[in-house]
């Protein structure tokens, strides 16, 4: 998908900044980062030009799983990748419609591979 915008939702600032920078410079797409599910949801309701969401599960206010459910209800065609250090979250995420799961801690190449997989599917 040309100019597919990627949304990263991660409450830990160092991880969020690192992922945002890494994706911006490696997959040549605009990346928006948010520190909470609520902030990301408010943005995505108004600006619908995003194509991939990568979200942590455990965040204050609105969990990644709650955000996943809302996004898939409103935008079922959007790609949603859940990140979590708890492998038990993978089944819950997939049941809610997640397109991929990234187990924390992950290697940078794992992040690139999963994103490029979905970018290639949409080109």
Backbone bond lengths (Angstrom), bond angles and torsions (degrees), N, CA, C in turn:
res aa  C-N    CA-C-N  psi(-1)  N-CA   C-N-CA  omega(-1)  CA-C   N-CA-C  phi
1 X - - - 1.451 - - 1.525 107.78 -
2 X 1.289 116.52 121.99 1.451 120.62 -178.05 1.523 110.06 -64.46
3 X 1.321 115.49 132.15 1.463 121.99 177.32 1.528 113.59 54.57
4 X 1.325 116.14 35.92 1.459 119.93 177.31 1.519 109.18 -62.51
5 X 1.319 116.27 125.10 1.462 120.72 179.68 1.528 108.95 -86.07
6 X 1.327 115.30 136.92 1.463 121.74 -179.83 1.526 108.49 -110.29
7 X 1.324 115.83 133.84 1.462 122.32 176.50 1.524 107.73 -110.40
8 X 1.340 116.45 126.87 1.464 122.58 176.82 1.527 107.79 -112.26
9 X 1.340 115.83 127.32 1.460 121.14 -179.89 1.521 108.03 -121.61
10 X 1.322 115.82 111.57 1.473 122.06 -175.31 1.519 107.73 -153.64
11 X 1.344 116.60 125.49 1.459 119.04 -176.84 1.529 113.41 -79.01
12 X 1.321 118.12 -17.91 1.464 120.53 178.81 1.530 108.94 -86.48
13 X 1.336 115.53 113.28 1.463 121.28 -170.24 1.525 113.23 -56.80
14 X 1.318 118.46 -44.43 1.471 119.79 -176.42 1.527 111.46 -63.34
15 X 1.327 117.21 -40.00 1.473 120.99 178.89 1.531 109.66 -69.21
16 X 1.321 116.33 -44.05 1.473 121.33 -179.47 1.527 111.05 -60.04
17 X 1.328 116.93 -46.59 1.462 121.37 -179.57 1.522 111.00 -65.18
18 X 1.327 116.14 -44.56 1.466 120.81 179.94 1.533 110.88 -60.59
19 X 1.325 116.31 -47.72 1.468 119.87 -179.59 1.529 111.18 -63.47
20 X 1.317 116.28 -43.52 1.459 120.10 179.61 1.519 111.89 -59.44
21 X 1.324 115.98 -47.55 1.468 120.01 179.78 1.523 111.45 -66.07
22 X 1.316 116.70 -45.54 1.468 120.69 -177.43 1.529 110.89 -61.12
23 X 1.314 116.96 -45.00 1.466 120.07 -179.03 1.526 111.67 -69.61
24 X 1.309 116.96 -39.73 1.466 120.35 179.69 1.522 110.38 -56.91
25 X 1.326 116.73 -44.42 1.462 120.07 -173.47 1.520 114.08 -90.18
26 X 1.324 117.98 -13.28 1.467 118.39 -176.28 1.518 113.92 -104.55
27 X 1.318 117.65 -31.47 1.463 118.85 -178.25 1.523 112.11 -111.48
28 X 1.335 115.98 4.57 1.462 121.58 173.26 1.532 112.35 54.02
29 X 1.320 115.81 48.73 1.458 121.86 176.80 1.525 108.36 -132.47
30 X 1.312 116.25 155.51 1.457 119.43 173.97 1.523 108.19 -72.26
31 X 1.330 115.80 135.38 1.459 121.10 -179.55 1.523 108.67 -123.32
32 X 1.317 116.37 128.45 1.461 122.89 174.34 1.521 107.12 -109.08
33 X 1.337 116.83 134.62 1.459 119.54 179.55 1.530 110.13 -118.01
34 X 1.333 114.20 145.85 1.462 121.46 -179.97 1.513 109.40 -137.29
35 X 1.338 115.44 146.12 1.467 119.80 -178.10 1.518 113.01 -90.90
36 X 1.335 117.34 -5.55 1.466 118.97 179.50 1.523 110.33 -148.82
37 X 1.321 114.22 156.36 1.446 120.01 176.27 1.514 111.99 -63.39
38 X 1.329 116.46 -35.05 1.465 121.06 179.95 1.528 110.58 -64.52
39 X 1.326 117.09 -46.11 1.472 120.86 -179.97 1.532 110.26 -63.34
40 X 1.318 116.47 -42.26 1.467 120.43 179.83 1.527 110.22 -64.94
41 X 1.316 117.04 -44.61 1.465 121.67 -179.70 1.529 110.73 -60.57
42 X 1.334 116.74 -45.57 1.460 120.36 179.51 1.530 111.01 -60.49
43 X 1.319 117.11 -39.24 1.461 121.39 177.76 1.538 110.79 -66.45
44 X 1.322 115.97 -49.02 1.467 120.32 -172.77 1.530 112.89 -70.52
45 X 1.319 117.85 -24.40 1.472 119.96 174.55 1.528 110.21 -67.37
46 X 1.341 116.01 -34.41 1.466 120.49 -176.99 1.529 112.72 -90.99
47 X 1.324 116.66 -40.01 1.471 121.43 -178.07 1.520 108.16 -113.00
48 X 1.305 115.84 102.91 1.465 120.34 -170.80 1.532 113.30 -96.09
49 X 1.322 117.69 16.57 1.463 120.89 -176.23 1.532 113.18 -89.32
50 X 1.312 117.62 23.43 1.465 121.30 176.96 1.525 108.81 -94.77
51 X 1.325 115.82 153.73 1.460 119.24 -178.38 1.527 112.94 -125.53
52 X 1.332 116.10 -27.07 1.463 120.05 179.70 1.520 108.32 -131.94
53 X 1.331 116.00 133.48 1.459 122.12 174.32 1.525 107.39 -117.53
54 X 1.329 115.84 130.80 1.465 121.45 174.96 1.522 105.69 -120.48
55 X 1.320 116.73 116.29 1.462 119.65 -172.89 1.521 112.27 -132.97
56 X 1.330 114.46 139.87 1.453 121.42 170.27 1.534 107.45 -70.73
57 X 1.328 116.09 158.38 1.467 119.78 178.08 1.524 110.78 -84.52
58 X 1.332 115.98 -53.25 1.463 120.64 -171.19 1.522 111.60 -87.57
59 X 1.334 115.44 102.31 1.458 121.65 177.63 1.521 108.36 -142.48
60 X 1.327 116.85 148.93 1.462 118.76 178.14 1.527 111.88 -70.02
61 X 1.340 116.20 149.57 1.464 120.70 176.31 1.515 113.13 89.13
62 X 1.330 116.40 -68.25 1.462 121.55 179.22 1.527 107.74 -138.38
63 X 1.303 116.31 120.47 1.470 120.02 -179.02 1.526 110.52 -72.01
64 X 1.307 115.71 163.99 1.454 120.64 176.07 1.519 112.05 -61.77
65 X 1.330 116.79 -32.94 1.463 119.74 178.72 1.530 111.30 -69.23
66 X 1.336 116.54 -37.71 1.473 119.94 176.14 1.533 110.17 -65.74
67 X 1.329 116.00 -41.53 1.469 120.67 178.33 1.524 109.94 -63.65
68 X 1.314 117.01 -43.02 1.466 122.09 177.72 1.531 110.30 -55.78
69 X 1.316 116.11 -47.93 1.467 120.52 -178.79 1.529 111.18 -60.26
70 X 1.332 116.72 -45.02 1.467 120.95 -179.75 1.531 111.44 -64.79
71 X 1.322 116.69 -44.03 1.469 120.72 -178.54 1.525 110.35 -64.40
72 X 1.325 117.07 -45.41 1.469 119.82 -177.95 1.531 112.01 -66.94
73 X 1.341 117.20 -29.45 1.463 119.82 176.54 1.528 111.18 -70.10
74 X 1.328 116.75 -42.50 1.461 121.49 -175.81 1.532 112.85 -87.11
75 X 1.339 115.87 -35.97 1.471 121.64 -176.49 1.529 109.82 -132.22
76 X 1.321 118.73 72.39 1.469 120.79 -173.49 1.531 114.57 -62.77
77 X 1.325 117.44 -19.30 1.462 119.79 -178.36 1.528 113.39 -87.16
78 X 1.336 117.90 -6.35 1.465 120.19 -179.03 1.528 109.99 -77.30
79 X 1.317 114.75 145.99 1.466 121.18 178.16 1.519 108.18 -83.34
80 X 1.323 117.29 132.60 1.467 121.71 179.87 1.521 108.59 -129.61
81 X 1.324 115.79 120.67 1.467 122.34 178.89 1.524 107.45 -113.78
82 X 1.308 116.07 125.76 1.464 122.00 179.41 1.529 109.14 -97.50
83 X 1.344 115.77 138.63 1.471 122.08 173.78 1.526 108.10 -114.31
84 X 1.331 115.26 139.78 1.464 118.08 176.51 1.519 110.27 -163.49
85 X 1.319 115.02 147.03 1.458 121.21 173.45 1.518 111.61 -84.41
86 X 1.325 116.78 -8.12 1.458 122.06 -179.85 1.528 109.04 -104.28
87 X 1.350 117.54 109.71 1.464 119.62 -178.03 1.528 113.74 -61.70
88 X 1.324 117.65 -20.44 1.464 120.62 178.53 1.529 111.70 -66.46
89 X 1.330 117.07 -20.99 1.468 120.26 179.31 1.522 112.68 -73.49
90 X 1.330 117.34 -16.71 1.466 119.50 -177.06 1.529 111.23 -62.99
91 X 1.332 117.68 -47.50 1.467 120.58 -179.63 1.521 111.33 -60.90
92 X 1.332 117.13 -44.39 1.470 121.05 179.39 1.517 110.31 -60.94
93 X 1.332 116.42 -43.39 1.466 120.75 -178.86 1.525 110.97 -63.67
94 X 1.320 116.56 -44.92 1.463 119.83 -178.93 1.528 111.15 -65.94
95 X 1.338 116.94 -37.19 1.468 120.68 177.68 1.527 111.24 -63.14
96 X 1.332 116.65 -32.40 1.470 121.30 -179.71 1.531 112.44 -84.48
97 X 1.340 116.54 -3.04 1.462 119.40 175.63 1.503 116.28 107.88
98 X 1.340 117.78 10.13 1.471 119.27 178.52 1.525 110.00 -59.57
99 X 1.317 115.65 143.77 1.463 121.60 -179.98 1.521 111.82 -90.22
100 X 1.328 115.95 -17.67 1.456 119.61 -179.91 1.516 110.42 -162.16
101 X 1.340 115.48 163.26 1.460 121.83 179.79 1.517 108.00 -134.90
102 X 1.321 115.91 131.98 1.456 122.41 179.49 1.520 107.42 -118.49
103 X 1.338 116.16 111.29 1.466 120.84 -177.83 1.523 109.51 -78.04
104 X 1.326 115.98 127.92 1.465 121.70 176.24 1.518 109.17 -87.93
105 X 1.304 118.92 144.63 1.467 126.18 -6.98 1.524 109.82 -75.64
106 X 1.314 116.14 143.44 1.463 120.48 -179.85 1.520 109.53 -117.31
107 X 1.308 114.84 159.38 1.458 120.98 176.27 1.530 107.78 -86.56
108 X 1.306 115.82 152.46 1.456 121.21 179.83 1.522 111.02 -56.50
109 X 1.319 117.30 -38.76 1.469 119.95 -179.71 1.527 111.16 -64.14
110 X 1.344 117.84 -32.05 1.466 120.76 177.06 1.527 110.38 -65.49
111 X 1.328 116.36 -41.28 1.465 121.12 177.33 1.524 109.87 -62.27
112 X 1.326 117.07 -48.92 1.459 120.92 -179.82 1.526 111.35 -60.46
113 X 1.330 116.26 -43.60 1.470 119.82 -176.81 1.525 111.78 -62.80
114 X 1.324 117.44 -44.20 1.469 118.95 -177.56 1.527 110.58 -69.34
115 X 1.322 117.55 -38.84 1.466 120.01 178.94 1.527 110.10 -67.53
116 X 1.309 117.48 -45.87 1.467 120.58 -179.32 1.523 111.52 -63.97
117 X 1.318 117.19 -32.85 1.461 120.86 176.66 1.527 110.00 -57.68
118 X 1.331 115.86 -47.05 1.468 119.58 -178.48 1.525 112.48 -76.05
119 X 1.325 117.48 -32.14 1.463 119.47 175.32 1.518 110.54 -65.53
120 X 1.328 116.61 -41.36 1.461 120.64 179.24 1.525 111.82 -66.22
121 X 1.325 116.41 -36.16 1.466 120.62 177.93 1.516 111.70 -62.35
122 X 1.324 116.79 -27.87 1.459 120.82 -174.47 1.518 114.18 -102.53
123 X 1.318 118.10 2.59 1.467 120.14 179.86 1.501 111.40 -81.33
